[in-house]
Amino acid sequence: MQNPLSHTLSYYKMFVKRWTWVIALGMVICGGVTYIVSMLTPPVYQASAVIYLDLGSSNTSVNDNVNASLAALPTYALLITNPAVLTPVTQKHQGLTLRQLTSMISVKPQTSTQLIELDVTSSNPQEAMQLANDVSQYFAQYADRQFANGVKVIPALLPIEPVRPRPLRDAGIGALVGLGLALALIFLFEWIDDRLASPEEVQEITGLDTLAIIPELSRKERNKNIAEVPTLAEGCHTLCASLIAAQAIRPFKLVMITSALAGEGKSTIAVNVASFLAMAGKRVLLVDADLRYPVLDRYFQLDNQKGLSSALPEMWAQIEPELDGQPTDIPTLRVLTAGALPSNPAELLQSPLAQQLFNHFEQASQFDYVVFDTPPLLPVADAQILASYIPATVLVIDASKTPRKFLLRAKRALDRTRTTVIGVVLNKSRWPESSDIRHYLSGLRQPGTDTRLTVPPHTPREDSSNITIPNIPSENGARDPDITISVPRVQNARGDRS
């Protein structure tokens, strides 16, 4: 069982890898655009004059003079922008209006001092200096007329460097803004779309190997024979090869096919893997262990009066022959349907006879594999109960829609059971890896190459039939694609071909 903390760390590591390019791109774009705009913006210069207040007299102490100046400082700062002070300045500078001059002026009283800073900005440095000195001088004259003499002016100097724009500083600010926007977009995308991004991400999140990648089929491909869809056939071959290799390392007979959520294609994968194992010469029993929404009886057009549910409340030994399932058109594949739907599936699966029933499947010498099509893990507890009886599990993931958080929950649910998760099957994949597989297989079908694709070990003959897995809706209304398999007919007890 893997440490949940390692899953969390892997998730955040994957998160950083996935979105680093967005952060870098946002910072580069915003910072670069801001830098270019700053370079193209006309420079603005600032000239600063300083006004010193000394409102005391020779008859008062220095402390009283300072206190009087500090008390009057806000009042004098407001008077600097009075029209009575600024109007004479506009008359001196033709074409300059009172509103324009007011917008160019910034008055900053210096806290705890007797100083007022007068800043004037302009695109012309000479004009900025001249206006700063004129305004301060006219203010000193105005103050002398209205109040006692106590205003002294430190004239402004000619500014050399513009105060704005500053391209490097502005680019840095733009980069920070880009970082903020990128993070906001990332969290928005993560909140809206929590889907998986790549097979590597699946492995990083779950710590499991990818057994097979099944590309998403087009509408045209869904209606074809499986031998005519190389990507699907090769995906099934790969999955079967992975199961056989896993069994060689750690022997098992019972294997369950499940998924985190409904509609991810687990039933179709279960039918495919059972069919391909059987066509590879293995003796396979396919069990419909979904006692809530069974589908295998409709897939294979079988009788569903008795099945797995019938063996749980009764003495299974009394119906042991029925546990071998019903024959199909594939000679070495039999199917045990779910049977009548019980009202309490979870309680039934936990009944005292359940362990004996699964021991019977384990000891059944007439089968090499017993494949269980189980319910999804998260909506109900049935699959987790079944995982306590079945030693091996294959987790099917819909690569087009399964959220990461649900995948993590499913993996943690399986970690709490005795089953060993062999790996995952990425179904309905739209990732680049699927395109690579499709491209490689299409290359094998080019002129001058061998275009034969052997799906079963038997070649179709006139005494063969097609199994078409119908488009049966799952419990959430989702539909898996139709699949047609050519298999030889099997003679029944009367010698008729079925």
Secondary structure by P-SEA (a helix, b strand, c coil): cccaaaaaaaaaaaaaaacaaaaaaaaaaaaaaaaaaaaaccbbbbbbbbbbbbcccccccaaaaaaaaaaaaaaaaaaccccccaaaaaaacccccaaaaaaabbbbccccccbbbbbbbcccaaaaaaaaaaaaaaaaaaaaacccccccccccccccccccccaaaaaaaaaaaaaaaaaaaaaaaaaaccccccaaaaaaaccccccccccccccccccccccccaaaaaaaaaaaaaaaaaaaaccccbbbbbccccccaaaaaaaaaaaaaaaaccbbbbbccccccccccccccccccccaaaaaacccccccccccccccccccbbbbccccccccaaaaaaccaaaaaaaaaaacccccbbbbbcccccccaaaaaaaacccbbbbbbccccccaaaaaaaaaaaaaccccccbbbbcccccaaaaaaaaaaaaaaccccccccccccccccccbbbbbbccccccccbbbbbbbbbbbbbbccccccc
